Amino acid sequence: MKPIYMDNNATTRVAPEVVEAMLPYFSDLYGNPSSMHAFGGNVGATLKAAREQVATLLGAMPEEILFTSCGTESDSTAIHAAIRANPDKRHIITTRVEHPAVKSLCEHLADNGYRVTFVPVDRLGRLDLDFLYKHLSDDTAIVSVMWANNETGTIFPVEEIARKVRERGIVFHSDAVQAVGKIPINMADSSIDMLSISGHKLHAPKGVGVLYIRKGTKFAPFLMGGHQEFGRRAGTENTASIIGMGRAAQLAMECMQDENTRVRALRDKLETELLKRVPKSMINGDPENRLPNTTSIAFEYIEGEAILLLMDQYGICASSGSACTSGSLEPSHVLRAMGVPFTAAHGSIRYSLSIYNTEEEIDFIIEKMPPIIERLRQMSPFWKEGMIA
């Protein structure tokens, strides 16, 4: 059975064009891009071109692009760079709905002497901006706010926040892993100091990421050793994957209109039909301000894991939350922060589409989901109690 893949916020298919661009660098073109000879130098030139492709996607300069191994490394590098560049400052601001790559690091820093403020969100997952601005202080080393939430797709006003933060002379970082390639971003007109990207969310391979560092931003390297990446990250470059990342960035620019028209329409059709056909279902997140590919739907009184298991029998791949928190029986920290009722948080399913999804797939899911939910509810004592209540 061919899978119907609706879990693109967890990872994406590597685009065929990206695979094609990478293949020569696993065989014939195996030179070290830092070598002085022409064999390695030619590889270095292609790596430079990939850096320019990523910079173009972001509206940045090539020298502002730092290649990393993943989004998590980019996040850690940014936050550690800020606190090391400002050793006298002991305060960090982030949000309650960040990806674990930021949330877990900030919790670790809180256990090691830093004061961390977690900005709350409302029922639609929107940030309490007054709370954030009120807690800015001369002791704040960095503010880190994701551009778009990985579970609900809710988009945060990071440009506005970055301007306010810059006025106070504080470093601002955004985890833009889910946003890049889906919505336009132009760092040349932005006050954001550092921005994280992950290749495998962008139809590039796993194992490559990017950290944008605005020219002039104080920066302390996370990995030390050789001179690679302008002296900001030591270690021989993951050449093939970086070249794939460049090609993926190019494709993202070409496909962004499709993301925001056809893919958005497929998402809306799926959402509208499921809400109409399945009673006691609702959207998690801001319905007016979110990514075009993402919907999180809560089916009350049943368990998300059970839903996923029955979906899997039809080859439908989705998620009950972030892939980085799977295996936990606790409801998503994002949904808990939003105040989603316990009976709905446990039965929430995230569908995240890509340019490879089709209307036929959406129709298939619309056909199969209502019977799945009905079957599970008939077995659920919570459903019967909820109906009586």
WOTAMO-V711435 format. One record per backbone hydrogen bond with DSSP energy under -0.5 kcal/mol. NH is the residue of the N-H (numbers start at 1). CO is the residue of the C=O. E is the energy in kcal/mol with one decimal. If there is no record, write none. Layout:
nh: (NH NH)
co: (CO CO)
e: (E E)
//
This chain:
nh: (4 5 6 6 8 10 11 12 15 15 18 19 20 21 22 23 24 25 26 27 29 30 35 41 42 43 44 45 46 47 48 49 50 51 52 53 54 55 56 57 58 59 59 60 64 65 66 66 68 74 75 76 77 78 79 80 81 82 83 84 85 86 87 89 91 92 93 94 96 98 102 103 104 105 106 107 108 109 110 111 112 113 114 115 116 117 118 119 119 122 125 128 129 132 133 134 135 135 136 140 141 142 143 144 145 145 147 148 149 153 155 156 158 161 162 163 164 165 166 167 168 168 169 170 171 173 174 176 176 180 181 182 183 187 188 189 190 193 194 195 196 197 199 201 202 204 208 209 210 211 212 213 214 217 222 231 231 232 233 234 239 242 243 244 245 246 247 248 249 250 251 252 253 254 255 256 259 260 261 261 263 264 265 266 267 268 269 270 271 272 273 274 275 276 277 278 279 282 284 285 287 289 291 294 295 296 297 297 298 299 299 300 300 301 302 304 307 308 309 310 311 312 313 314 315 316 317 317 318 319 325 326 328 336 337 338 339 339 340 344 345 346 347 348 349 350 351 351 352 352 353 357 362 363 364 365 366 367 368 369 370 372 373 374 375 376 377 378 379 379 380 380 381 384 385 386 387 388 389)
co: (315 3 4 317 352 7 7 200 13 203 15 15 16 17 18 19 20 22 23 24 24 28 32 37 38 39 40 41 42 43 44 45 46 47 48 49 50 51 52 53 54 55 56 55 61 62 64 211 209 70 71 72 73 74 75 76 77 78 79 80 81 82 84 86 139 115 142 117 119 95 99 99 100 100 102 103 104 105 106 107 109 110 109 90 114 92 116 94 117 126 122 120 127 128 129 130 131 132 133 137 91 91 171 93 143 173 175 175 154 149 289 147 156 157 158 159 160 161 162 163 164 165 166 165 141 143 194 174 196 176 183 179 179 58 59 186 187 172 172 212 174 210 208 198 199 199 205 68 197 66 195 64 193 214 232 227 228 229 228 223 237 238 239 240 241 242 243 244 245 246 247 248 249 250 251 252 255 256 257 258 258 259 261 262 263 264 265 266 267 268 269 270 271 272 273 274 277 298 296 283 285 286 153 291 351 284 295 349 282 297 347 280 298 343 299 346 303 304 305 306 307 308 309 311 312 311 4 315 316 350 322 323 325 332 333 334 335 336 335 341 341 342 344 345 297 319 295 349 6 350 293 354 358 359 360 361 362 363 364 365 366 368 369 370 371 372 373 374 375 376 376 377 379 380 381 382 383 384 385)
e: (-3.6 -0.8 -0.7 -2.4 -2.3 -1.4 -1.5 -2.4 -0.5 -1.8 -0.7 -2.1 -2.4 -1.7 -1.8 -2.1 -0.5 -2.1 -2.0 -0.8 -2.7 -1.1 -2.1 -2.6 -2.5 -0.7 -2.2 -2.0 -1.5 -2.2 -2.1 -1.8 -2.0 -2.0 -1.8 -2.0 -2.2 -2.3 -2.2 -1.8 -1.7 -1.0 -0.6 -2.9 -2.3 -1.8 -0.6 -1.8 -2.4 -1.9 -2.6 -2.7 -2.9 -2.2 -2.4 -2.7 -2.5 -2.0 -2.1 -2.2 -2.0 -1.0 -0.6 -1.9 -1.8 -2.5 -2.1 -2.6 -2.3 -0.9 -1.9 -2.6 -1.9 -0.6 -2.5 -2.2 -2.1 -2.5 -2.2 -1.5 -1.0 -0.9 -2.3 -3.1 -0.6 -2.8 -0.5 -3.0 -0.6 -2.0 -2.1 -2.0 -1.3 -1.9 -2.9 -2.2 -1.2 -0.7 -1.1 -1.6 -3.1 -0.9 -2.3 -2.8 -0.5 -2.1 -2.1 -0.6 -2.7 -1.6 -2.3 -2.7 -2.3 -2.2 -2.9 -1.9 -1.9 -2.6 -2.7 -1.8 -0.7 -1.0 -2.2 -1.9 -0.9 -2.9 -2.0 -1.0 -1.5 -2.3 -0.6 -2.2 -1.8 -3.4 -1.0 -1.1 -1.5 -1.6 -1.8 -1.7 -2.3 -2.4 -2.8 -1.2 -2.1 -2.1 -0.5 -2.1 -2.0 -2.9 -3.1 -2.6 -3.3 -2.4 -0.6 -1.4 -0.9 -1.8 -1.3 -1.5 -2.0 -2.5 -2.6 -2.1 -2.5 -2.2 -2.0 -2.4 -2.2 -1.8 -2.2 -2.4 -1.6 -1.5 -2.0 -0.8 -2.2 -1.8 -0.6 -0.8 -2.4 -0.7 -2.3 -2.1 -2.5 -2.6 -2.2 -2.4 -2.5 -2.8 -2.3 -2.1 -2.3 -1.7 -2.3 -2.2 -0.6 -1.7 -3.1 -0.5 -0.8 -0.5 -2.1 -0.8 -2.2 -0.5 -0.5 -2.7 -3.2 -0.5 -2.5 -2.2 -0.7 -2.0 -0.9 -3.2 -1.8 -2.5 -2.0 -1.9 -2.5 -2.4 -0.8 -1.6 -1.4 -2.2 -2.8 -0.6 -0.6 -1.7 -1.6 -0.7 -1.3 -2.2 -2.1 -1.5 -0.5 -1.1 -2.4 -1.6 -2.9 -1.6 -0.6 -1.1 -2.8 -3.7 -2.9 -0.6 -2.8 -0.5 -2.6 -1.6 -1.6 -2.5 -1.9 -2.2 -2.5 -1.8 -2.1 -2.6 -0.7 -1.4 -2.5 -2.6 -2.5 -2.1 -2.4 -1.9 -0.7 -0.7 -0.5 -0.9 -0.6 -1.4 -2.4 -2.5 -2.1 -1.9 -2.5)
//
